[in-house]
Amino acid sequence: MGRHWHKRKMTFLLALTLGGLVYIGWLQLFGTLTGVDQVDGIIGVVFGLSICSNPAAFIVDLLFFRRSTLNVFSSGRSLVLWLIFNLLVLLVGWLVIFIGTTRLIGSVEAIH
């Protein structure tokens, strides 16, 4: 389960991270994804939450269920690298949530 699981999980997290970076870049370059700020914001918040869910679950497992999580890693170094990678994915997810929330709130304030 170890290596094969890590490779699949890493590929999945990289795909989510790249998708998050594409979302951020697209909004920076073109200003809108769908043409409606509220929809762009909802997409950003939901997508950011889905990006953050896997790294957050790993960190919770690491904090509360150490024994089962530590058995998956071959060394302490691989565990630290995996933790750093998960924190970077979590950061991208937070940025997507932040940008989505500002789009959502900004469009609501513009209506009032």
PDB file as gemmi writes it, atoms N, CA and C in Angstrom:
CRYST1    1.000    1.000    1.000  90.00  90.00  90.00 P 1                      
ATOM      1  N   MET A   1       0.814  -1.193   0.000  1.00  0.00           N  
ATOM      2  CA  MET A   1       0.000   0.000   0.000  1.00  0.00           C  
ATOM      3  C   MET A   1       0.856   1.254   0.000  1.00  0.00           C  
ATOM      4  N   GLY A   2       2.037   1.232   0.583  1.00  0.00           N  
ATOM      5  CA  GLY A   2       2.870   2.404   0.811  1.00  0.00           C  
ATOM      6  C   GLY A   2       3.190   3.234  -0.407  1.00  0.00           C  
ATOM      7  N   ARG A   3       4.048   2.699  -1.290  1.00  0.00           N  
ATOM      8  CA  ARG A   3       4.516   3.497  -2.417  1.00  0.00           C  
ATOM      9  C   ARG A   3       3.430   3.787  -3.432  1.00  0.00           C  
ATOM     10  N   HIS A   4       2.664   2.771  -3.757  1.00  0.00           N  
ATOM     11  CA  HIS A   4       1.594   2.955  -4.741  1.00  0.00           C  
ATOM     12  C   HIS A   4       0.570   3.969  -4.236  1.00  0.00           C  
ATOM     13  N   TRP A   5       0.236   3.885  -2.949  1.00  0.00           N  
ATOM     14  CA  TRP A   5      -0.710   4.819  -2.344  1.00  0.00           C  
ATOM     15  C   TRP A   5      -0.167   6.235  -2.395  1.00  0.00           C  
ATOM     16  N   HIS A   6       1.134   6.401  -2.058  1.00  0.00           N  
ATOM     17  CA  HIS A   6       1.742   7.738  -2.084  1.00  0.00           C  
ATOM     18  C   HIS A   6       1.726   8.334  -3.484  1.00  0.00           C  
ATOM     19  N   LYS A   7       2.027   7.517  -4.467  1.00  0.00           N  
ATOM     20  CA  LYS A   7       2.075   8.020  -5.836  1.00  0.00           C  
ATOM     21  C   LYS A   7       0.694   8.473  -6.310  1.00  0.00           C  
ATOM     22  N   ARG A   8      -0.337   7.679  -6.033  1.00  0.00           N  
ATOM     23  CA  ARG A   8      -1.696   8.071  -6.426  1.00  0.00           C  
ATOM     24  C   ARG A   8      -2.149   9.315  -5.682  1.00  0.00           C  
ATOM     25  N   LYS A   9      -1.870   9.351  -4.374  1.00  0.00           N  
ATOM     26  CA  LYS A   9      -2.289  10.493  -3.561  1.00  0.00           C  
ATOM     27  C   LYS A   9      -1.550  11.753  -4.002  1.00  0.00           C  
ATOM     28  N   MET A  10      -0.251  11.634  -4.285  1.00  0.00           N  
ATOM     29  CA  MET A  10       0.521  12.793  -4.720  1.00  0.00           C  
ATOM     30  C   MET A  10       0.016  13.312  -6.063  1.00  0.00           C  
ATOM     31  N   THR A  11      -0.300  12.405  -6.980  1.00  0.00           N  
ATOM     32  CA  THR A  11      -0.836  12.813  -8.278  1.00  0.00           C  
ATOM     33  C   THR A  11      -2.165  13.539  -8.109  1.00  0.00           C  
ATOM     34  N   PHE A  12      -3.015  13.007  -7.256  1.00  0.00           N  
ATOM     35  CA  PHE A  12      -4.315  13.624  -6.998  1.00  0.00           C  
ATOM     36  C   PHE A  12      -4.144  15.013  -6.383  1.00  0.00           C  
ATOM     37  N   LEU A  13      -3.262  15.134  -5.395  1.00  0.00           N  
ATOM     38  CA  LEU A  13      -3.038  16.439  -4.750  1.00  0.00           C  
ATOM     39  C   LEU A  13      -2.393  17.434  -5.710  1.00  0.00           C  
ATOM     40  N   LEU A  14      -1.480  16.964  -6.553  1.00  0.00           N  
ATOM     41  CA  LEU A  14      -0.892  17.857  -7.561  1.00  0.00           C  
ATOM     42  C   LEU A  14      -1.944  18.354  -8.545  1.00  0.00           C  
ATOM     43  N   ALA A  15      -2.854  17.471  -8.953  1.00  0.00           N  
ATOM     44  CA  ALA A  15      -3.917  17.879  -9.877  1.00  0.00           C  
ATOM     45  C   ALA A  15      -4.818  18.927  -9.231  1.00  0.00           C  
ATOM     46  N   LEU A  16      -5.183  18.713  -7.963  1.00  0.00           N  
ATOM     47  CA  LEU A  16      -6.007  19.701  -7.266  1.00  0.00           C  
ATOM     48  C   LEU A  16      -5.267  21.029  -7.125  1.00  0.00           C  
ATOM     49  N   THR A  17      -3.982  20.958  -6.790  1.00  0.00           N  
ATOM     50  CA  THR A  17      -3.189  22.173  -6.621  1.00  0.00           C  
ATOM     51  C   THR A  17      -3.063  22.931  -7.934  1.00  0.00           C  
ATOM     52  N   LEU A  18      -2.786  22.219  -9.003  1.00  0.00           N  
ATOM     53  CA  LEU A  18      -2.694  22.876 -10.309  1.00  0.00           C  
ATOM     54  C   LEU A  18      -4.038  23.476 -10.715  1.00  0.00           C  
ATOM     55  N   GLY A  19      -5.123  22.779 -10.420  1.00  0.00           N  
ATOM     56  CA  GLY A  19      -6.447  23.335 -10.689  1.00  0.00           C  
ATOM     57  C   GLY A  19      -6.693  24.608  -9.901  1.00  0.00           C  
ATOM     58  N   GLY A  20      -6.275  24.630  -8.650  1.00  0.00           N  
ATOM     59  CA  GLY A  20      -6.408  25.830  -7.829  1.00  0.00           C  
ATOM     60  C   GLY A  20      -5.574  26.981  -8.369  1.00  0.00           C  
ATOM     61  N   LEU A  21      -4.354  26.672  -8.798  1.00  0.00           N  
ATOM     62  CA  LEU A  21      -3.497  27.715  -9.365  1.00  0.00           C  
ATOM     63  C   LEU A  21      -4.052  28.230 -10.695  1.00  0.00           C  
ATOM     64  N   VAL A  22      -4.651  27.341 -11.476  1.00  0.00           N  
ATOM     65  CA  VAL A  22      -5.295  27.767 -12.731  1.00  0.00           C  
ATOM     66  C   VAL A  22      -6.473  28.679 -12.422  1.00  0.00           C  
ATOM     67  N   TYR A  23      -7.274  28.324 -11.401  1.00  0.00           N  
ATOM     68  CA  TYR A  23      -8.406  29.174 -10.997  1.00  0.00           C  
ATOM     69  C   TYR A  23      -7.912  30.567 -10.608  1.00  0.00           C  
ATOM     70  N   ILE A  24      -6.875  30.629  -9.779  1.00  0.00           N  
ATOM     71  CA  ILE A  24      -6.328  31.916  -9.336  1.00  0.00           C  
ATOM     72  C   ILE A  24      -5.781  32.698 -10.530  1.00  0.00           C  
ATOM     73  N   GLY A  25      -5.003  32.019 -11.376  1.00  0.00           N  
ATOM     74  CA  GLY A  25      -4.415  32.691 -12.543  1.00  0.00           C  
ATOM     75  C   GLY A  25      -5.457  33.182 -13.521  1.00  0.00           C  
ATOM     76  N   TRP A  26      -6.482  32.367 -13.746  1.00  0.00           N  
ATOM     77  CA  TRP A  26      -7.544  32.752 -14.675  1.00  0.00           C  
ATOM     78  C   TRP A  26      -8.249  34.021 -14.196  1.00  0.00           C  
ATOM     79  N   LEU A  27      -8.566  34.059 -12.900  1.00  0.00           N  
ATOM     80  CA  LEU A  27      -9.245  35.241 -12.371  1.00  0.00           C  
ATOM     81  C   LEU A  27      -8.343  36.470 -12.415  1.00  0.00           C  
ATOM     82  N   GLN A  28      -7.049  36.276 -12.214  1.00  0.00           N  
ATOM     83  CA  GLN A  28      -6.128  37.402 -12.285  1.00  0.00           C  
ATOM     84  C   GLN A  28      -5.989  37.927 -13.716  1.00  0.00           C  
ATOM     85  N   LEU A  29      -5.948  37.014 -14.678  1.00  0.00           N  
ATOM     86  CA  LEU A  29      -5.764  37.428 -16.071  1.00  0.00           C  
ATOM     87  C   LEU A  29      -7.044  37.950 -16.717  1.00  0.00           C  
ATOM     88  N   PHE A  30      -8.141  37.240 -16.522  1.00  0.00           N  
ATOM     89  CA  PHE A  30      -9.367  37.564 -17.247  1.00  0.00           C  
ATOM     90  C   PHE A  30     -10.440  38.225 -16.392  1.00  0.00           C  
ATOM     91  N   GLY A  31     -10.259  38.211 -15.093  1.00  0.00           N  
ATOM     92  CA  GLY A  31     -11.191  38.905 -14.216  1.00  0.00           C  
ATOM     93  C   GLY A  31     -12.436  38.133 -13.838  1.00  0.00           C  
ATOM     94  N   THR A  32     -12.823  37.161 -14.648  1.00  0.00           N  
ATOM     95  CA  THR A  32     -14.026  36.383 -14.333  1.00  0.00           C  
ATOM     96  C   THR A  32     -13.903  34.993 -14.945  1.00  0.00           C  
ATOM     97  N   LEU A  33     -14.606  34.081 -14.327  1.00  0.00           N  
ATOM     98  CA  LEU A  33     -14.624  32.710 -14.825  1.00  0.00           C  
ATOM     99  C   LEU A  33     -15.917  32.440 -15.586  1.00  0.00           C  
ATOM    100  N   THR A  34     -17.023  32.913 -15.010  1.00  0.00           N  
ATOM    101  CA  THR A  34     -18.342  32.664 -15.607  1.00  0.00           C  
ATOM    102  C   THR A  34     -19.039  33.947 -16.058  1.00  0.00           C  
ATOM    103  N   GLY A  35     -18.517  35.075 -15.647  1.00  0.00           N  
ATOM    104  CA  GLY A  35     -19.177  36.340 -15.954  1.00  0.00           C  
ATOM    105  C   GLY A  35     -20.010  36.867 -14.803  1.00  0.00           C  
ATOM    106  N   VAL A  36     -20.233  36.051 -13.790  1.00  0.00           N  
ATOM    107  CA  VAL A  36     -21.017  36.441 -12.619  1.00  0.00           C  
ATOM    108  C   VAL A  36     -20.134  36.246 -11.387  1.00  0.00           C  
ATOM    109  N   ASP A  37     -19.874  37.345 -10.664  1.00  0.00           N  
ATOM    110  CA  ASP A  37     -18.978  37.272  -9.513  1.00  0.00           C  
ATOM    111  C   ASP A  37     -19.471  36.314  -8.436  1.00  0.00           C  
ATOM    112  N   GLN A  38     -20.777  36.260  -8.207  1.00  0.00           N  
ATOM    113  CA  GLN A  38     -21.312  35.355  -7.185  1.00  0.00           C  
ATOM    114  C   GLN A  38     -21.034  33.894  -7.544  1.00  0.00           C  
ATOM    115  N   VAL A  39     -21.207  33.542  -8.782  1.00  0.00           N  
ATOM    116  CA  VAL A  39     -20.950  32.167  -9.213  1.00  0.00           C  
ATOM    117  C   VAL A  39     -19.452  31.869  -9.141  1.00  0.00           C  
ATOM    118  N   ASP A  40     -18.620  32.833  -9.577  1.00  0.00           N  
ATOM    119  CA  ASP A  40     -17.173  32.659  -9.455  1.00  0.00           C  
ATOM    120  C   ASP A  40     -16.770  32.448  -8.008  1.00  0.00           C  
ATOM    121  N   GLY A  41     -17.381  33.182  -7.102  1.00  0.00           N  
ATOM    122  CA  GLY A  41     -17.079  33.058  -5.687  1.00  0.00           C  
ATOM    123  C   GLY A  41     -17.506  31.721  -5.116  1.00  0.00           C  
ATOM    124  N   ILE A  42     -18.689  31.272  -5.488  1.00  0.00           N  
ATOM    125  CA  ILE A  42     -19.175  29.976  -5.008  1.00  0.00           C  
ATOM    126  C   ILE A  42     -18.274  28.846  -5.523  1.00  0.00           C  
ATOM    127  N   ILE A  43     -17.905  28.917  -6.780  1.00  0.00           N  
ATOM    128  CA  ILE A  43     -16.996  27.912  -7.345  1.00  0.00           C  
ATOM    129  C   ILE A  43     -15.664  27.923  -6.588  1.00  0.00           C  
ATOM    130  N   GLY A  44     -15.136  29.113  -6.307  1.00  0.00           N  
ATOM    131  CA  GLY A  44     -13.868  29.219  -5.602  1.00  0.00           C  
ATOM    132  C   GLY A  44     -13.924  28.646  -4.196  1.00  0.00           C  
ATOM    133  N   VAL A  45     -14.978  28.963  -3.467  1.00  0.00           N  
ATOM    134  CA  VAL A  45     -15.100  28.468  -2.087  1.00  0.00           C  
ATOM    135  C   VAL A  45     -15.240  26.951  -2.073  1.00  0.00           C  
ATOM    136  N   VAL A  46     -16.102  26.411  -2.907  1.00  0.00           N  
ATOM    137  CA  VAL A  46     -16.308  24.955  -2.939  1.00  0.00           C  
ATOM    138  C   VAL A  46     -15.042  24.239  -3.419  1.00  0.00           C  
ATOM    139  N   PHE A  47     -14.409  24.770  -4.443  1.00  0.00           N  
ATOM    140  CA  PHE A  47     -13.188  24.155  -4.962  1.00  0.00           C  
ATOM    141  C   PHE A  47     -12.050  24.256  -3.936  1.00  0.00           C  
ATOM    142  N   GLY A  48     -11.937  25.395  -3.272  1.00  0.00           N  
ATOM    143  CA  GLY A  48     -10.919  25.554  -2.235  1.00  0.00           C  
ATOM    144  C   GLY A  48     -11.125  24.596  -1.075  1.00  0.00           C  
ATOM    145  N   LEU A  49     -12.380  24.392  -0.677  1.00  0.00           N  
ATOM    146  CA  LEU A  49     -12.667  23.431   0.390  1.00  0.00           C  
ATOM    147  C   LEU A  49     -12.308  22.009  -0.025  1.00  0.00           C  
ATOM    148  N   SER A  50     -12.567  21.677  -1.276  1.00  0.00           N  
ATOM    149  CA  SER A  50     -12.203  20.331  -1.733  1.00  0.00           C  
ATOM    150  C   SER A  50     -10.689  20.165  -1.816  1.00  0.00           C  
ATOM    151  N   ILE A  51      -9.968  21.228  -2.159  1.00  0.00           N  
ATOM    152  CA  ILE A  51      -8.503  21.162  -2.171  1.00  0.00           C  
ATOM    153  C   ILE A  51      -7.975  20.963  -0.755  1.00  0.00           C  
ATOM    154  N   CYS A  52      -8.540  21.675   0.199  1.00  0.00           N  
ATOM    155  CA  CYS A  52      -8.057  21.621   1.584  1.00  0.00           C  
ATOM    156  C   CYS A  52      -8.450  20.344   2.319  1.00  0.00           C  
ATOM    157  N   SER A  53      -9.453  19.637   1.851  1.00  0.00           N  
ATOM    158  CA  SER A  53      -9.973  18.509   2.626  1.00  0.00           C  
ATOM    159  C   SER A  53      -8.954  17.389   2.815  1.00  0.00           C  
ATOM    160  N   ASN A  54      -8.222  17.022   1.782  1.00  0.00           N  
ATOM    161  CA  ASN A  54      -7.264  15.922   1.905  1.00  0.00           C  
ATOM    162  C   ASN A  54      -6.076  16.263   2.799  1.00  0.00           C  
ATOM    163  N   PRO A  55      -5.416  17.416   2.611  1.00  0.00           N  
ATOM    164  CA  PRO A  55      -4.324  17.747   3.539  1.00  0.00           C  
ATOM    165  C   PRO A  55      -4.800  17.930   4.974  1.00  0.00           C  
ATOM    166  N   ALA A  56      -5.979  18.492   5.151  1.00  0.00           N  
ATOM    167  CA  ALA A  56      -6.504  18.662   6.505  1.00  0.00           C  
ATOM    168  C   ALA A  56      -6.769  17.303   7.154  1.00  0.00           C  
ATOM    169  N   ALA A  57      -7.300  16.358   6.394  1.00  0.00           N  
ATOM    170  CA  ALA A  57      -7.531  15.015   6.928  1.00  0.00           C  
ATOM    171  C   ALA A  57      -6.217  14.346   7.305  1.00  0.00           C  
ATOM    172  N   PHE A  58      -5.178  14.533   6.491  1.00  0.00           N  
ATOM    173  CA  PHE A  58      -3.875  13.962   6.814  1.00  0.00           C  
ATOM    174  C   PHE A  58      -3.319  14.557   8.108  1.00  0.00           C  
ATOM    175  N   ILE A  59      -3.432  15.865   8.261  1.00  0.00           N  
ATOM    176  CA  ILE A  59      -2.897  16.514   9.458  1.00  0.00           C  
ATOM    177  C   ILE A  59      -3.677  16.081  10.695  1.00  0.00           C  
ATOM    178  N   VAL A  60      -4.977  15.939  10.586  1.00  0.00           N  
ATOM    179  CA  VAL A  60      -5.774  15.446  11.716  1.00  0.00           C  
ATOM    180  C   VAL A  60      -5.367  14.010  12.064  1.00  0.00           C  
ATOM    181  N   ASP A  61      -5.194  13.169  11.045  1.00  0.00           N  
ATOM    182  CA  ASP A  61      -4.733  11.801  11.297  1.00  0.00           C  
ATOM    183  C   ASP A  61      -3.372  11.795  11.977  1.00  0.00           C  
ATOM    184  N   LEU A  62      -2.498  12.675  11.529  1.00  0.00           N  
ATOM    185  CA  LEU A  62      -1.158  12.744  12.106  1.00  0.00           C  
ATOM    186  C   LEU A  62      -1.208  13.188  13.566  1.00  0.00           C  
ATOM    187  N   LEU A  63      -2.075  14.124  13.886  1.00  0.00           N  
ATOM    188  CA  LEU A  63      -2.161  14.629  15.252  1.00  0.00           C  
ATOM    189  C   LEU A  63      -2.854  13.661  16.206  1.00  0.00           C  
ATOM    190  N   PHE A  64      -3.903  12.993  15.741  1.00  0.00           N  
ATOM    191  CA  PHE A  64      -4.703  12.181  16.637  1.00  0.00           C  
ATOM    192  C   PHE A  64      -4.465  10.678  16.510  1.00  0.00           C  
ATOM    193  N   PHE A  65      -4.068  10.220  15.331  1.00  0.00           N  
ATOM    194  CA  PHE A  65      -3.881   8.793  15.107  1.00  0.00           C  
ATOM    195  C   PHE A  65      -2.469   8.527  14.608  1.00  0.00           C  
ATOM    196  N   ARG A  66      -1.485   8.976  15.340  1.00  0.00           N  
ATOM    197  CA  ARG A  66      -0.091   8.923  14.900  1.00  0.00           C  
ATOM    198  C   ARG A  66       0.371   7.531  14.514  1.00  0.00           C  
ATOM    199  N   ARG A  67       0.031   6.559  15.293  1.00  0.00           N  
ATOM    200  CA  ARG A  67       0.571   5.221  15.082  1.00  0.00           C  
ATOM    201  C   ARG A  67       0.201   4.676  13.697  1.00  0.00           C  
ATOM    202  N   SER A  68      -1.040   4.820  13.298  1.00  0.00           N  
ATOM    203  CA  SER A  68      -1.457   4.289  11.993  1.00  0.00           C  
ATOM    204  C   SER A  68      -0.899   5.123  10.839  1.00  0.00           C  
ATOM    205  N   THR A  69      -0.730   6.413  11.043  1.00  0.00           N  
ATOM    206  CA  THR A  69      -0.210   7.280   9.984  1.00  0.00           C  
ATOM    207  C   THR A  69       1.289   7.079   9.804  1.00  0.00           C  
ATOM    208  N   LEU A  70       2.015   6.923  10.884  1.00  0.00           N  
ATOM    209  CA  LEU A  70       3.466   6.793  10.804  1.00  0.00           C  
ATOM    210  C   LEU A  70       3.893   5.481  10.155  1.00  0.00           C  
ATOM    211  N   ASN A  71       3.082   4.450  10.225  1.00  0.00           N  
ATOM    212  CA  ASN A  71       3.439   3.160   9.640  1.00  0.00           C  
ATOM    213  C   ASN A  71       3.491   3.201   8.118  1.00  0.00           C  
ATOM    214  N   VAL A  72       2.861   4.167   7.495  1.00  0.00           N  
ATOM    215  CA  VAL A  72       2.823   4.272   6.038  1.00  0.00           C  
ATOM    216  C   VAL A  72       4.158   4.772   5.489  1.00  0.00           C  
ATOM    217  N   PHE A  73       4.908   5.545   6.261  1.00  0.00           N  
ATOM    218  CA  PHE A  73       6.133   6.192   5.784  1.00  0.00           C  
ATOM    219  C   PHE A  73       7.354   5.348   6.107  1.00  0.00           C  
ATOM    220  N   SER A  74       8.296   5.315   5.157  1.00  0.00           N  
ATOM    221  CA  SER A  74       9.497   4.508   5.333  1.00  0.00           C  
ATOM    222  C   SER A  74      10.524   5.174   6.232  1.00  0.00           C  
ATOM    223  N   SER A  75      10.517   6.504   6.294  1.00  0.00           N  
ATOM    224  CA  SER A  75      11.489   7.208   7.137  1.00  0.00           C  
ATOM    225  C   SER A  75      10.871   8.500   7.662  1.00  0.00           C  
ATOM    226  N   GLY A  76      11.560   9.100   8.622  1.00  0.00           N  
ATOM    227  CA  GLY A  76      11.115  10.378   9.150  1.00  0.00           C  
ATOM    228  C   GLY A  76      11.199  11.478   8.115  1.00  0.00           C  
ATOM    229  N   ARG A  77      12.203  11.362   7.232  1.00  0.00           N  
ATOM    230  CA  ARG A  77      12.383  12.382   6.195  1.00  0.00           C  
ATOM    231  C   ARG A  77      11.207  12.371   5.214  1.00  0.00           C  
ATOM    232  N   SER A  78      10.767  11.189   4.817  1.00  0.00           N  
ATOM    233  CA  SER A  78       9.628  11.120   3.888  1.00  0.00           C  
ATOM    234  C   SER A  78       8.364  11.672   4.542  1.00  0.00           C  
ATOM    235  N   LEU A  79       8.227  11.452   5.838  1.00  0.00           N  
ATOM    236  CA  LEU A  79       7.075  12.008   6.558  1.00  0.00           C  
ATOM    237  C   LEU A  79       7.121  13.537   6.555  1.00  0.00           C  
ATOM    238  N   VAL A  80       8.291  14.107   6.804  1.00  0.00           N  
ATOM    239  CA  VAL A  80       8.436  15.569   6.818  1.00  0.00           C  
ATOM    240  C   VAL A  80       8.174  16.150   5.430  1.00  0.00           C  
ATOM    241  N   LEU A  81       8.697  15.510   4.392  1.00  0.00           N  
ATOM    242  CA  LEU A  81       8.456  15.994   3.026  1.00  0.00           C  
ATOM    243  C   LEU A  81       6.973  15.913   2.665  1.00  0.00           C  
ATOM    244  N   TRP A  82       6.316  14.826   3.071  1.00  0.00           N  
ATOM    245  CA  TRP A  82       4.888  14.688   2.810  1.00  0.00           C  
ATOM    246  C   TRP A  82       4.095  15.751   3.563  1.00  0.00           C  
ATOM    247  N   LEU A  83       4.508  16.048   4.791  1.00  0.00           N  
ATOM    248  CA  LEU A  83       3.840  17.084   5.585  1.00  0.00           C  
ATOM    249  C   LEU A  83       4.012  18.449   4.939  1.00  0.00           C  
ATOM    250  N   ILE A  84       5.212  18.767   4.481  1.00  0.00           N  
ATOM    251  CA  ILE A  84       5.461  20.054   3.807  1.00  0.00           C  
ATOM    252  C   ILE A  84       4.618  20.153   2.533  1.00  0.00           C  
ATOM    253  N   PHE A  85       4.568  19.072   1.762  1.00  0.00           N  
ATOM    254  CA  PHE A  85       3.763  19.067   0.540  1.00  0.00           C  
ATOM    255  C   PHE A  85       2.290  19.295   0.862  1.00  0.00           C  
ATOM    256  N   ASN A  86       1.782  18.636   1.889  1.00  0.00           N  
ATOM    257  CA  ASN A  86       0.390  18.825   2.293  1.00  0.00           C  
ATOM    258  C   ASN A  86       0.126  20.246   2.765  1.00  0.00           C  
ATOM    259  N   LEU A  87       1.078  20.851   3.461  1.00  0.00           N  
ATOM    260  CA  LEU A  87       0.902  22.240   3.895  1.00  0.00           C  
ATOM    261  C   LEU A  87       0.873  23.201   2.713  1.00  0.00           C  
ATOM    262  N   LEU A  88       1.673  22.928   1.690  1.00  0.00           N  
ATOM    263  CA  LEU A  88       1.640  23.768   0.482  1.00  0.00           C  
ATOM    264  C   LEU A  88       0.305  23.635  -0.258  1.00  0.00           C  
ATOM    265  N   VAL A  89      -0.207  22.417  -0.341  1.00  0.00           N  
ATOM    266  CA  VAL A  89      -1.522  22.208  -0.964  1.00  0.00           C  
ATOM    267  C   VAL A  89      -2.595  22.923  -0.153  1.00  0.00           C  
ATOM    268  N   LEU A  90      -2.485  22.840   1.171  1.00  0.00           N  
ATOM    269  CA  LEU A  90      -3.436  23.526   2.049  1.00  0.00           C  
ATOM    270  C   LEU A  90      -3.383  25.035   1.831  1.00  0.00           C  
ATOM    271  N   LEU A  91      -2.192  25.578   1.647  1.00  0.00           N  
ATOM    272  CA  LEU A  91      -2.036  27.014   1.385  1.00  0.00           C  
ATOM    273  C   LEU A  91      -2.719  27.421   0.081  1.00  0.00           C  
ATOM    274  N   VAL A  92      -2.549  26.630  -0.954  1.00  0.00           N  
ATOM    275  CA  VAL A  92      -3.212  26.931  -2.233  1.00  0.00           C  
ATOM    276  C   VAL A  92      -4.725  26.873  -2.060  1.00  0.00           C  
ATOM    277  N   GLY A  93      -5.208  25.887  -1.318  1.00  0.00           N  
ATOM    278  CA  GLY A  93      -6.646  25.792  -1.063  1.00  0.00           C  
ATOM    279  C   GLY A  93      -7.165  26.998  -0.309  1.00  0.00           C  
ATOM    280  N   TRP A  94      -6.405  27.445   0.686  1.00  0.00           N  
ATOM    281  CA  TRP A  94      -6.804  28.647   1.432  1.00  0.00           C  
ATOM    282  C   TRP A  94      -6.852  29.881   0.531  1.00  0.00           C  
ATOM    283  N   LEU A  95      -5.890  29.992  -0.377  1.00  0.00           N  
ATOM    284  CA  LEU A  95      -5.899  31.127  -1.308  1.00  0.00           C  
ATOM    285  C   LEU A  95      -7.129  31.085  -2.212  1.00  0.00           C  
ATOM    286  N   VAL A  96      -7.472  29.902  -2.691  1.00  0.00           N  
ATOM    287  CA  VAL A  96      -8.662  29.762  -3.539  1.00  0.00           C  
ATOM    288  C   VAL A  96      -9.913  30.128  -2.744  1.00  0.00           C  
ATOM    289  N   ILE A  97     -10.007  29.670  -1.497  1.00  0.00           N  
ATOM    290  CA  ILE A  97     -11.156  30.026  -0.652  1.00  0.00           C  
ATOM    291  C   ILE A  97     -11.200  31.526  -0.419  1.00  0.00           C  
ATOM    292  N   PHE A  98     -10.055  32.135  -0.141  1.00  0.00           N  
ATOM    293  CA  PHE A  98      -9.999  33.575   0.114  1.00  0.00           C  
ATOM    294  C   PHE A  98     -10.445  34.368  -1.108  1.00  0.00           C  
ATOM    295  N   ILE A  99      -9.924  34.011  -2.268  1.00  0.00           N  
ATOM    296  CA  ILE A  99     -10.295  34.729  -3.493  1.00  0.00           C  
ATOM    297  C   ILE A  99     -11.777  34.513  -3.798  1.00  0.00           C  
ATOM    298  N   GLY A 100     -12.258  33.282  -3.634  1.00  0.00           N  
ATOM    299  CA  GLY A 100     -13.675  33.014  -3.859  1.00  0.00           C  
ATOM    300  C   GLY A 100     -14.559  33.790  -2.899  1.00  0.00           C  
ATOM    301  N   THR A 101     -14.141  33.863  -1.631  1.00  0.00           N  
ATOM    302  CA  THR A 101     -14.925  34.600  -0.635  1.00  0.00           C  
ATOM    303  C   THR A 101     -14.946  36.089  -0.944  1.00  0.00           C  
ATOM    304  N   THR A 102     -13.809  36.645  -1.338  1.00  0.00           N  
ATOM    305  CA  THR A 102     -13.795  38.073  -1.670  1.00  0.00           C  
ATOM    306  C   THR A 102     -14.652  38.356  -2.902  1.00  0.00           C  
ATOM    307  N   ARG A 103     -14.671  37.441  -3.862  1.00  0.00           N  
ATOM    308  CA  ARG A 103     -15.566  37.609  -5.014  1.00  0.00           C  
ATOM    309  C   ARG A 103     -17.025  37.583  -4.564  1.00  0.00           C  
ATOM    310  N   LEU A 104     -17.332  36.642  -3.710  1.00  0.00           N  
ATOM    311  CA  LEU A 104     -18.705  36.480  -3.240  1.00  0.00           C  
ATOM    312  C   LEU A 104     -19.149  37.675  -2.417  1.00  0.00           C  
ATOM    313  N   ILE A 105     -18.328  38.116  -1.486  1.00  0.00           N  
ATOM    314  CA  ILE A 105     -18.679  39.256  -0.628  1.00  0.00           C  
ATOM    315  C   ILE A 105     -18.669  40.556  -1.418  1.00  0.00           C  
ATOM    316  N   GLY A 106     -17.703  40.698  -2.323  1.00  0.00           N  
ATOM    317  CA  GLY A 106     -17.653  41.908  -3.132  1.00  0.00           C  
ATOM    318  C   GLY A 106     -18.869  42.069  -4.010  1.00  0.00           C  
ATOM    319  N   SER A 107     -19.377  40.961  -4.537  1.00  0.00           N  
ATOM    320  CA  SER A 107     -20.566  41.048  -5.386  1.00  0.00           C  
ATOM    321  C   SER A 107     -21.818  41.312  -4.562  1.00  0.00           C  
ATOM    322  N   VAL A 108     -21.844  40.818  -3.333  1.00  0.00           N  
ATOM    323  CA  VAL A 108     -22.992  41.081  -2.448  1.00  0.00           C  
ATOM    324  C   VAL A 108     -23.001  42.541  -2.023  1.00  0.00           C  
ATOM    325  N   GLU A 109     -21.831  43.098  -1.714  1.00  0.00           N  
ATOM    326  CA  GLU A 109     -21.754  44.509  -1.316  1.00  0.00           C  
ATOM    327  C   GLU A 109     -22.100  45.428  -2.479  1.00  0.00           C  
ATOM    328  N   ALA A 110     -21.776  45.003  -3.700  1.00  0.00           N  
ATOM    329  CA  ALA A 110     -22.091  45.835  -4.868  1.00  0.00           C  
ATOM    330  C   ALA A 110     -23.597  45.903  -5.097  1.00  0.00           C  
ATOM    331  N   ILE A 111     -24.314  44.862  -4.688  1.00  0.00           N  
ATOM    332  CA  ILE A 111     -25.771  44.845  -4.875  1.00  0.00           C  
ATOM    333  C   ILE A 111     -26.420  45.833  -3.910  1.00  0.00           C  
ATOM    334  N   HIS A 112     -25.929  45.908  -2.668  1.00  0.00           N  
ATOM    335  CA  HIS A 112     -26.552  46.768  -1.656  1.00  0.00           C  
ATOM    336  C   HIS A 112     -26.108  48.145  -1.859  1.00  0.00           C  
TER     337      HIS A 112                                                      
END                                                                             
